[in-house]
Amino acid sequence: MIILTPDQIQMIRQHSEQDYPNECCGVVLGIFGEDGAKRAERLLPINNAREEEARYNRFLITSEDLMRSELQARRLGLDIVGFYHSHPDHPAQPSTFDLEHAWPTYSYLIVAVAGGVSAELTSWELKSDRSAFDQESIKEEEA
Ligand SMILES: [Zn+2]
């Protein structure tokens, strides 16, 4: 399970609509709770690093983005707990590309954007054998 505030969910939705018809992506900083739930504390929107023609269907976070996010997390006493990205005019289901580029433990939030308007928001965690994703619940809670 991942816990987000209503404002954070709104931020993800706004980012996805801003970057439509391209995919947007970002990093979720937060805390791994003892109960196994992750709590989001800070979102870091990332500029899509893919070339123009590939932007429509693939998000990419570069290693520089990741290092910068890691540093920022450490500065704030947080961890990277997950990533978010959008699926313009596609369902909020992980693609094969998503599966091949995911790491265990993290949450992968996907927001569908239908005709420029954000729609379903889902979250996924990779199985430990990396064969597939398990859907996880999203809890909306004030900080
Ligand atoms: Zn995807």
Backbone and ligand atoms as CSV (ligand in chain L), in Angstrom:
chain,resi,resn,atom,element,x,y,z
A,1,MET,N,N,0.838,-1.193,0.000
A,1,MET,CA,C,0.000,0.000,0.000
A,1,MET,C,C,0.877,1.249,0.000
A,2,ILE,N,N,0.412,2.265,-0.700
A,2,ILE,CA,C,1.093,3.562,-0.656
A,2,ILE,C,C,0.086,4.626,-0.211
A,3,ILE,N,N,0.542,5.494,0.665
A,3,ILE,CA,C,-0.313,6.547,1.215
A,3,ILE,C,C,0.117,7.886,0.623
A,4,LEU,N,N,-0.840,8.585,0.039
A,4,LEU,CA,C,-0.581,9.903,-0.531
A,4,LEU,C,C,-1.602,10.899,0.009
A,5,THR,N,N,-1.212,12.170,0.044
A,5,THR,CA,C,-2.185,13.201,0.433
A,5,THR,C,C,-3.014,13.573,-0.801
A,6,PRO,N,N,-4.198,14.143,-0.588
A,6,PRO,CA,C,-5.005,14.601,-1.733
A,6,PRO,C,C,-4.227,15.590,-2.611
A,7,ASP,N,N,-3.396,16.443,-2.007
A,7,ASP,CA,C,-2.597,17.400,-2.780
A,7,ASP,C,C,-1.593,16.700,-3.687
A,8,GLN,N,N,-0.972,15.640,-3.160
A,8,GLN,CA,C,0.015,14.903,-3.964
A,8,GLN,C,C,-0.668,14.233,-5.159
A,9,ILE,N,N,-1.830,13.665,-4.913
A,9,ILE,CA,C,-2.573,13.031,-6.007
A,9,ILE,C,C,-2.942,14.082,-7.054
A,10,GLN,N,N,-3.330,15.255,-6.591
A,10,GLN,CA,C,-3.663,16.349,-7.488
A,10,GLN,C,C,-2.447,16.773,-8.314
A,11,MET,N,N,-1.271,16.786,-7.681
A,11,MET,CA,C,-0.034,17.153,-8.388
A,11,MET,C,C,0.279,16.190,-9.517
A,12,ILE,N,N,0.111,14.888,-9.233
A,12,ILE,CA,C,0.378,13.873,-10.255
A,12,ILE,C,C,-0.594,14.061,-11.427
A,13,ARG,N,N,-1.862,14.298,-11.085
A,13,ARG,CA,C,-2.872,14.485,-12.138
A,13,ARG,C,C,-2.560,15.717,-12.990
A,14,GLN,N,N,-2.194,16.823,-12.310
A,14,GLN,CA,C,-1.884,18.059,-13.046
A,14,GLN,C,C,-0.682,17.872,-13.971
A,15,HIS,N,N,0.354,17.202,-13.443
A,15,HIS,CA,C,1.552,16.960,-14.250
A,15,HIS,C,C,1.213,16.130,-15.485
A,16,SER,N,N,0.359,15.130,-15.294
A,16,SER,CA,C,0.001,14.243,-16.414
A,16,SER,C,C,-0.784,15.003,-17.481
A,17,GLU,N,N,-1.597,15.962,-17.059
A,17,GLU,CA,C,-2.397,16.733,-18.023
A,17,GLU,C,C,-1.526,17.775,-18.732
A,18,GLN,N,N,-0.568,18.356,-17.971
A,18,GLN,CA,C,0.350,19.339,-18.542
A,18,GLN,C,C,1.179,18.740,-19.674
A,19,ASP,N,N,1.660,17.520,-19.464
A,19,ASP,CA,C,2.573,16.911,-20.428
A,19,ASP,C,C,1.847,16.146,-21.538
A,20,TYR,N,N,0.542,16.004,-21.439
A,20,TYR,CA,C,-0.231,15.331,-22.465
A,20,TYR,C,C,-0.028,16.036,-23.801
A,21,PRO,N,N,0.135,15.365,-24.932
A,21,PRO,CA,C,-0.001,13.913,-25.139
A,21,PRO,C,C,1.254,13.107,-24.825
A,22,ASN,N,N,2.287,13.768,-24.243
A,22,ASN,CA,C,3.477,13.014,-23.846
A,22,ASN,C,C,3.270,12.382,-22.483
A,23,GLU,N,N,4.102,11.414,-22.173
A,23,GLU,CA,C,4.076,10.829,-20.833
A,23,GLU,C,C,4.816,11.764,-19.887
A,24,CYS,N,N,4.350,11.846,-18.675
A,24,CYS,CA,C,5.091,12.569,-17.647
A,24,CYS,C,C,5.659,11.536,-16.686
A,25,CYS,N,N,6.661,11.930,-15.914
A,25,CYS,CA,C,7.126,11.017,-14.873
A,25,CYS,C,C,7.727,11.802,-13.716
A,26,GLY,N,N,7.861,11.133,-12.606
A,26,GLY,CA,C,8.406,11.769,-11.427
A,26,GLY,C,C,8.786,10.738,-10.381
A,27,VAL,N,N,9.467,11.231,-9.361
A,27,VAL,CA,C,9.959,10.378,-8.294
A,27,VAL,C,C,9.157,10.673,-7.032
A,28,VAL,N,N,8.856,9.630,-6.281
A,28,VAL,CA,C,8.117,9.787,-5.025
A,28,VAL,C,C,9.090,9.566,-3.871
A,29,LEU,N,N,9.318,10.621,-3.083
A,29,LEU,CA,C,10.147,10.486,-1.883
A,29,LEU,C,C,9.225,10.264,-0.695
A,30,GLY,N,N,9.677,9.454,0.239
A,30,GLY,CA,C,8.835,9.217,1.402
A,30,GLY,C,C,9.498,8.303,2.400
A,31,ILE,N,N,8.664,7.554,3.088
A,31,ILE,CA,C,9.111,6.706,4.191
A,31,ILE,C,C,8.560,5.301,3.989
A,32,PHE,N,N,9.415,4.298,4.191
A,32,PHE,CA,C,8.946,2.909,4.245
A,32,PHE,C,C,8.471,2.640,5.668
A,33,GLY,N,N,7.184,2.456,5.839
A,33,GLY,CA,C,6.652,2.230,7.182
A,33,GLY,C,C,6.928,0.820,7.674
A,34,GLU,N,N,6.885,0.642,8.993
A,34,GLU,CA,C,7.135,-0.686,9.574
A,34,GLU,C,C,6.050,-1.674,9.179
A,35,ASP,N,N,4.857,-1.148,8.883
A,35,ASP,CA,C,3.745,-2.012,8.508
A,35,ASP,C,C,3.780,-2.394,7.026
A,36,GLY,N,N,4.849,-2.002,6.317
A,36,GLY,CA,C,4.971,-2.339,4.905
A,36,GLY,C,C,4.355,-1.306,3.982
A,37,ALA,N,N,3.633,-0.352,4.548
A,37,ALA,CA,C,3.052,0.708,3.723
A,37,ALA,C,C,4.095,1.794,3.477
A,38,LYS,N,N,4.015,2.406,2.319
A,38,LYS,CA,C,4.893,3.530,2.029
A,38,LYS,C,C,4.083,4.807,2.178
A,39,ARG,N,N,4.725,5.811,2.729
A,39,ARG,CA,C,4.050,7.105,2.842
A,39,ARG,C,C,4.809,8.130,2.014
A,40,ALA,N,N,4.112,8.738,1.056
A,40,ALA,CA,C,4.740,9.760,0.216
A,40,ALA,C,C,4.874,11.053,1.005
A,41,GLU,N,N,6.026,11.688,0.904
A,41,GLU,CA,C,6.253,12.963,1.587
A,41,GLU,C,C,6.528,14.082,0.601
A,42,ARG,N,N,7.142,13.748,-0.518
A,42,ARG,CA,C,7.536,14.779,-1.470
A,42,ARG,C,C,7.559,14.188,-2.875
A,43,LEU,N,N,7.031,14.932,-3.846
A,43,LEU,CA,C,7.084,14.480,-5.236
A,43,LEU,C,C,8.102,15.310,-5.998
A,44,LEU,N,N,8.904,14.643,-6.820
A,44,LEU,CA,C,9.863,15.353,-7.659
A,44,LEU,C,C,9.515,15.111,-9.119
A,45,PRO,N,N,8.856,16.079,-9.750
A,45,PRO,CA,C,8.557,15.915,-11.179
A,45,PRO,C,C,9.856,15.886,-11.969
A,46,ILE,N,N,9.948,14.994,-12.953
A,46,ILE,CA,C,11.153,14.860,-13.774
A,46,ILE,C,C,10.780,15.234,-15.203
A,47,ASN,N,N,11.670,15.982,-15.846
A,47,ASN,CA,C,11.435,16.266,-17.262
A,47,ASN,C,C,11.718,15.010,-18.058
A,48,ASN,N,N,10.820,14.695,-18.949
A,48,ASN,CA,C,10.983,13.480,-19.732
A,48,ASN,C,C,12.247,13.568,-20.582
A,49,ALA,N,N,13.130,12.586,-20.417
A,49,ALA,CA,C,14.444,12.635,-21.051
A,49,ALA,C,C,14.476,11.958,-22.419
A,50,ARG,N,N,13.385,11.352,-22.806
A,50,ARG,CA,C,13.373,10.636,-24.093
A,50,ARG,C,C,13.366,11.580,-25.272
A,51,GLU,N,N,13.855,11.077,-26.386
A,51,GLU,CA,C,13.786,11.870,-27.603
A,51,GLU,C,C,12.330,12.077,-28.005
A,52,GLU,N,N,12.148,13.151,-28.745
A,52,GLU,CA,C,10.801,13.584,-29.139
A,52,GLU,C,C,9.908,12.435,-29.612
A,53,GLU,N,N,10.385,11.636,-30.543
A,53,GLU,CA,C,9.510,10.630,-31.172
A,53,GLU,C,C,9.160,9.481,-30.227
A,54,ALA,N,N,9.982,9.264,-29.218
A,54,ALA,CA,C,9.735,8.132,-28.319
A,54,ALA,C,C,8.937,8.565,-27.086
A,55,ARG,N,N,8.728,9.854,-26.944
A,55,ARG,CA,C,8.125,10.383,-25.731
A,55,ARG,C,C,6.686,9.943,-25.512
A,56,TYR,N,N,6.032,9.620,-26.612
A,56,TYR,CA,C,4.621,9.294,-26.504
A,56,TYR,C,C,4.367,8.022,-25.723
A,57,ASN,N,N,5.293,7.081,-25.791
A,57,ASN,CA,C,4.972,5.804,-25.161
A,57,ASN,C,C,6.019,5.290,-24.176
A,58,ARG,N,N,7.048,6.044,-23.875
A,58,ARG,CA,C,8.050,5.560,-22.925
A,58,ARG,C,C,8.537,6.664,-22.026
A,59,PHE,N,N,8.500,6.423,-20.751
A,59,PHE,CA,C,9.082,7.408,-19.864
A,59,PHE,C,C,10.484,6.935,-19.536
A,60,LEU,N,N,11.326,7.878,-19.213
A,60,LEU,CA,C,12.675,7.495,-18.820
A,60,LEU,C,C,13.184,8.451,-17.759
A,61,ILE,N,N,13.690,7.895,-16.705
A,61,ILE,CA,C,14.365,8.692,-15.696
A,61,ILE,C,C,15.850,8.392,-15.863
A,62,THR,N,N,16.629,9.415,-16.152
A,62,THR,CA,C,18.059,9.187,-16.395
A,62,THR,C,C,18.778,8.921,-15.074
A,63,SER,N,N,19.990,8.395,-15.180
A,63,SER,CA,C,20.753,8.122,-13.956
A,63,SER,C,C,21.085,9.423,-13.233
A,64,GLU,N,N,21.222,10.530,-14.003
A,64,GLU,CA,C,21.466,11.833,-13.341
A,64,GLU,C,C,20.240,12.255,-12.529
A,65,ASP,N,N,19.052,12.061,-13.128
A,65,ASP,CA,C,17.811,12.376,-12.405
A,65,ASP,C,C,17.745,11.568,-11.115
A,66,LEU,N,N,18.106,10.296,-11.239
A,66,LEU,CA,C,18.007,9.396,-10.105
A,66,LEU,C,C,18.989,9.804,-9.005
A,67,MET,N,N,20.207,10.173,-9.425
A,67,MET,CA,C,21.209,10.592,-8.444
A,67,MET,C,C,20.786,11.862,-7.734
A,68,ARG,N,N,20.241,12.793,-8.517
A,68,ARG,CA,C,19.776,14.048,-7.951
A,68,ARG,C,C,18.634,13.794,-6.947
A,69,SER,N,N,17.733,12.881,-7.330
A,69,SER,CA,C,16.609,12.543,-6.449
A,69,SER,C,C,17.100,11.888,-5.162
A,70,GLU,N,N,18.090,11.022,-5.320
A,70,GLU,CA,C,18.672,10.321,-4.176
A,70,GLU,C,C,19.295,11.319,-3.200
A,71,LEU,N,N,20.009,12.290,-3.755
A,71,LEU,CA,C,20.640,13.325,-2.922
A,71,LEU,C,C,19.610,14.147,-2.182
A,72,GLN,N,N,18.572,14.538,-2.927
A,72,GLN,CA,C,17.517,15.340,-2.328
A,72,GLN,C,C,16.808,14.558,-1.218
A,73,ALA,N,N,16.587,13.278,-1.478
A,73,ALA,CA,C,15.951,12.422,-0.472
A,73,ALA,C,C,16.790,12.401,0.798
A,74,ARG,N,N,18.086,12.211,0.623
A,74,ARG,CA,C,18.977,12.131,1.783
A,74,ARG,C,C,18.978,13.432,2.570
A,75,ARG,N,N,18.977,14.549,1.810
A,75,ARG,CA,C,18.957,15.852,2.451
A,75,ARG,C,C,17.706,16.024,3.316
A,76,LEU,N,N,16.607,15.444,2.864
A,76,LEU,CA,C,15.334,15.585,3.571
A,76,LEU,C,C,15.101,14.453,4.576
A,77,GLY,N,N,16.054,13.519,4.652
A,77,GLY,CA,C,15.878,12.376,5.548
A,77,GLY,C,C,14.811,11.413,5.062
A,78,LEU,N,N,14.637,11.350,3.734
A,78,LEU,CA,C,13.620,10.477,3.140
A,78,LEU,C,C,14.285,9.435,2.238
A,79,ASP,N,N,13.482,8.512,1.748
A,79,ASP,CA,C,13.944,7.529,0.770
A,79,ASP,C,C,13.153,7.702,-0.523
A,80,ILE,N,N,13.707,7.201,-1.612
A,80,ILE,CA,C,12.888,7.055,-2.820
A,80,ILE,C,C,11.990,5.848,-2.580
A,81,VAL,N,N,10.688,6.066,-2.574
A,81,VAL,CA,C,9.764,4.946,-2.328
A,81,VAL,C,C,9.045,4.513,-3.605
A,82,GLY,N,N,9.144,5.329,-4.651
A,82,GLY,CA,C,8.468,4.930,-5.883
A,82,GLY,C,C,8.603,5.956,-6.982
A,83,PHE,N,N,7.879,5.682,-8.047
A,83,PHE,CA,C,7.908,6.518,-9.239
A,83,PHE,C,C,6.484,6.647,-9.770
A,84,TYR,N,N,6.210,7.748,-10.447
A,84,TYR,CA,C,4.918,7.841,-11.112
A,84,TYR,C,C,5.130,8.190,-12.577
A,85,HIS,N,N,4.219,7.748,-13.410
A,85,HIS,CA,C,4.219,8.191,-14.798
A,85,HIS,C,C,2.814,8.078,-15.362
A,86,SER,N,N,2.620,8.688,-16.524
A,86,SER,CA,C,1.285,8.720,-17.110
A,86,SER,C,C,1.203,7.814,-18.328
A,87,HIS,N,N,-0.003,7.377,-18.622
A,87,HIS,CA,C,-0.289,6.624,-19.841
A,87,HIS,C,C,-1.311,7.416,-20.665
A,88,PRO,N,N,-0.810,8.266,-21.571
A,88,PRO,CA,C,-1.736,9.060,-22.385
A,88,PRO,C,C,-2.572,8.159,-23.298
A,89,ASP,N,N,-3.868,8.259,-23.169
A,89,ASP,CA,C,-4.821,7.492,-23.983
A,89,ASP,C,C,-4.577,5.987,-23.924
A,90,HIS,N,N,-4.122,5.518,-22.772
A,90,HIS,CA,C,-3.975,4.090,-22.511
A,90,HIS,C,C,-4.409,3.811,-21.076
A,91,PRO,N,N,-4.852,2.576,-20.816
A,91,PRO,CA,C,-5.286,2.259,-19.446
A,91,PRO,C,C,-4.131,2.350,-18.449
A,92,ALA,N,N,-4.464,2.473,-17.181
A,92,ALA,CA,C,-3.464,2.584,-16.118
A,92,ALA,C,C,-2.954,1.199,-15.710
A,93,GLN,N,N,-2.482,0.464,-16.717
A,93,GLN,CA,C,-1.939,-0.887,-16.509
A,93,GLN,C,C,-0.472,-0.852,-16.937
A,94,PRO,N,N,0.405,-1.526,-16.180
A,94,PRO,CA,C,1.819,-1.490,-16.554
A,94,PRO,C,C,2.044,-2.159,-17.923
A,95,SER,N,N,2.919,-1.564,-18.718
A,95,SER,CA,C,3.267,-2.139,-20.022
A,95,SER,C,C,4.420,-3.119,-19.840
A,96,THR,N,N,4.737,-3.835,-20.920
A,96,THR,CA,C,5.907,-4.723,-20.897
A,96,THR,C,C,7.164,-3.910,-20.629
A,97,PHE,N,N,7.228,-2.734,-21.228
A,97,PHE,CA,C,8.363,-1.841,-20.996
A,97,PHE,C,C,8.482,-1.501,-19.511
A,98,ASP,N,N,7.345,-1.202,-18.889
A,98,ASP,CA,C,7.352,-0.885,-17.452
A,98,ASP,C,C,7.898,-2.051,-16.638
A,99,LEU,N,N,7.453,-3.251,-16.998
A,99,LEU,CA,C,7.875,-4.456,-16.269
A,99,LEU,C,C,9.383,-4.664,-16.396
A,100,GLU,N,N,9.884,-4.453,-17.617
A,100,GLU,CA,C,11.309,-4.696,-17.861
A,100,GLU,C,C,12.194,-3.659,-17.183
A,101,HIS,N,N,11.617,-2.504,-16.827
A,101,HIS,CA,C,12.438,-1.440,-16.259
A,101,HIS,C,C,12.121,-1.160,-14.791
A,102,ALA,N,N,11.427,-2.093,-14.159
A,102,ALA,CA,C,11.049,-1.873,-12.757
A,102,ALA,C,C,12.011,-2.596,-11.815
A,103,TRP,N,N,12.099,-2.082,-10.607
A,103,TRP,CA,C,12.873,-2.718,-9.554
A,103,TRP,C,C,11.927,-3.113,-8.422
A,104,PRO,N,N,12.247,-4.191,-7.711
A,104,PRO,CA,C,11.391,-4.580,-6.580
A,104,PRO,C,C,11.359,-3.496,-5.494
A,105,THR,N,N,10.424,-3.624,-4.595
A,105,THR,CA,C,10.257,-2.758,-3.415
A,105,THR,C,C,9.555,-1.433,-3.704
A,106,TYR,N,N,9.858,-0.804,-4.851
A,106,TYR,CA,C,9.282,0.506,-5.136
A,106,TYR,C,C,7.813,0.399,-5.549
A,107,SER,N,N,7.104,1.513,-5.385
A,107,SER,CA,C,5.749,1.639,-5.917
A,107,SER,C,C,5.811,2.303,-7.276
A,108,TYR,N,N,5.033,1.780,-8.202
A,108,TYR,CA,C,4.926,2.380,-9.534
A,108,TYR,C,C,3.506,2.872,-9.742
A,109,LEU,N,N,3.341,4.172,-9.616
A,109,LEU,CA,C,2.024,4.773,-9.814
A,109,LEU,C,C,1.841,5.079,-11.296
A,110,ILE,N,N,0.694,4.727,-11.813
A,110,ILE,CA,C,0.377,5.008,-13.214
A,110,ILE,C,C,-0.960,5.742,-13.273
A,111,VAL,N,N,-0.957,6.871,-13.971
A,111,VAL,CA,C,-2.210,7.598,-14.160
A,111,VAL,C,C,-2.557,7.584,-15.645
A,112,ALA,N,N,-3.769,7.161,-15.935
A,112,ALA,CA,C,-4.257,7.206,-17.312
A,112,ALA,C,C,-4.698,8.629,-17.616
A,113,VAL,N,N,-4.439,9.074,-18.855
A,113,VAL,CA,C,-4.899,10.393,-19.284
A,113,VAL,C,C,-5.709,10.194,-20.560
A,114,ALA,N,N,-6.996,10.444,-20.470
A,114,ALA,CA,C,-7.890,10.213,-21.602
A,114,ALA,C,C,-8.237,11.543,-22.256
A,115,GLY,N,N,-7.727,11.739,-23.463
A,115,GLY,CA,C,-8.011,12.974,-24.199
A,115,GLY,C,C,-7.582,14.229,-23.456
A,116,GLY,N,N,-6.513,14.123,-22.662
A,116,GLY,CA,C,-5.989,15.295,-21.958
A,116,GLY,C,C,-6.501,15.454,-20.534
A,117,VAL,N,N,-7.402,14.566,-20.138
A,117,VAL,CA,C,-7.963,14.647,-18.785
A,117,VAL,C,C,-7.531,13.420,-17.991
A,118,SER,N,N,-6.936,13.636,-16.820
A,118,SER,CA,C,-6.443,12.512,-16.036
A,118,SER,C,C,-7.612,11.653,-15.561
A,119,ALA,N,N,-7.403,10.347,-15.600
A,119,ALA,CA,C,-8.466,9.398,-15.259
A,119,ALA,C,C,-7.991,8.471,-14.146
A,120,GLU,N,N,-8.047,7.161,-14.405
A,120,GLU,CA,C,-7.747,6.195,-13.349
A,120,GLU,C,C,-6.297,6.308,-12.866
A,121,LEU,N,N,-6.112,6.185,-11.552
A,121,LEU,CA,C,-4.777,6.174,-10.952
A,121,LEU,C,C,-4.593,4.836,-10.246
A,122,THR,N,N,-3.519,4.123,-10.602
A,122,THR,CA,C,-3.262,2.815,-9.992
A,122,THR,C,C,-1.835,2.791,-9.447
A,123,SER,N,N,-1.546,1.802,-8.613
A,123,SER,CA,C,-0.178,1.643,-8.123
A,123,SER,C,C,0.199,0.168,-8.148
A,124,TRP,N,N,1.470,-0.107,-8.426
A,124,TRP,CA,C,1.942,-1.463,-8.664
A,124,TRP,C,C,3.277,-1.691,-7.985
A,125,GLU,N,N,3.465,-2.939,-7.563
A,125,GLU,CA,C,4.755,-3.331,-6.994
A,125,GLU,C,C,5.203,-4.599,-7.704
A,126,LEU,N,N,6.488,-4.650,-8.038
A,126,LEU,CA,C,7.030,-5.815,-8.738
A,126,LEU,C,C,7.067,-7.015,-7.794
A,127,LYS,N,N,6.680,-8.192,-8.296
A,127,LYS,CA,C,6.849,-9.421,-7.513
A,127,LYS,C,C,8.336,-9.648,-7.300
A,128,SER,N,N,8.709,-10.333,-6.210
A,128,SER,CA,C,10.141,-10.470,-5.911
A,128,SER,C,C,10.877,-11.275,-6.984
A,129,ASP,N,N,10.168,-12.147,-7.718
A,129,ASP,CA,C,10.854,-12.867,-8.816
A,129,ASP,C,C,10.811,-12.053,-10.129
A,130,ARG,N,N,10.297,-10.847,-10.050
A,130,ARG,CA,C,10.265,-9.896,-11.172
A,130,ARG,C,C,9.447,-10.356,-12.372
A,131,SER,N,N,8.594,-11.362,-12.181
A,131,SER,CA,C,7.840,-11.919,-13.318
A,131,SER,C,C,6.631,-11.061,-13.688
A,132,ALA,N,N,6.117,-10.314,-12.734
A,132,ALA,CA,C,4.901,-9.532,-12.972
A,132,ALA,C,C,4.746,-8.491,-11.872
A,133,PHE,N,N,3.749,-7.639,-12.041
A,133,PHE,CA,C,3.412,-6.660,-11.019
A,133,PHE,C,C,2.224,-7.151,-10.191
A,134,ASP,N,N,2.202,-6.807,-8.927
A,134,ASP,CA,C,0.989,-6.920,-8.117
A,134,ASP,C,C,0.426,-5.516,-7.968
A,135,GLN,N,N,-0.877,-5.405,-8.121
A,135,GLN,CA,C,-1.486,-4.091,-7.886
A,135,GLN,C,C,-1.522,-3.849,-6.382
A,136,GLU,N,N,-1.269,-2.649,-5.957
A,136,GLU,CA,C,-1.351,-2.321,-4.530
A,136,GLU,C,C,-2.364,-1.197,-4.344
A,137,SER,N,N,-2.860,-1.075,-3.129
A,137,SER,CA,C,-3.884,-0.059,-2.906
A,137,SER,C,C,-3.242,1.305,-2.658
A,138,ILE,N,N,-3.987,2.325,-3.013
A,138,ILE,CA,C,-3.581,3.711,-2.787
A,138,ILE,C,C,-4.508,4.270,-1.717
A,139,LYS,N,N,-3.921,4.752,-0.644
A,139,LYS,CA,C,-4.730,5.347,0.412
A,139,LYS,C,C,-4.533,6.857,0.381
A,140,GLU,N,N,-5.656,7.554,0.343
A,140,GLU,CA,C,-5.599,9.011,0.327
A,140,GLU,C,C,-5.794,9.493,1.753
A,141,GLU,N,N,-4.805,10.225,2.263
A,141,GLU,CA,C,-4.855,10.631,3.665
A,141,GLU,C,C,-4.158,11.977,3.820
A,142,GLU,N,N,-4.747,12.854,4.594
A,142,GLU,CA,C,-4.097,14.135,4.876
A,142,GLU,C,C,-2.811,13.890,5.656
A,143,ALA,N,N,-1.807,14.750,5.449
A,143,ALA,CA,C,-0.516,14.566,6.120
A,143,ALA,C,C,-0.674,14.718,7.627
L,1,ZN,ZN,ZN,4.025,2.824,-18.406
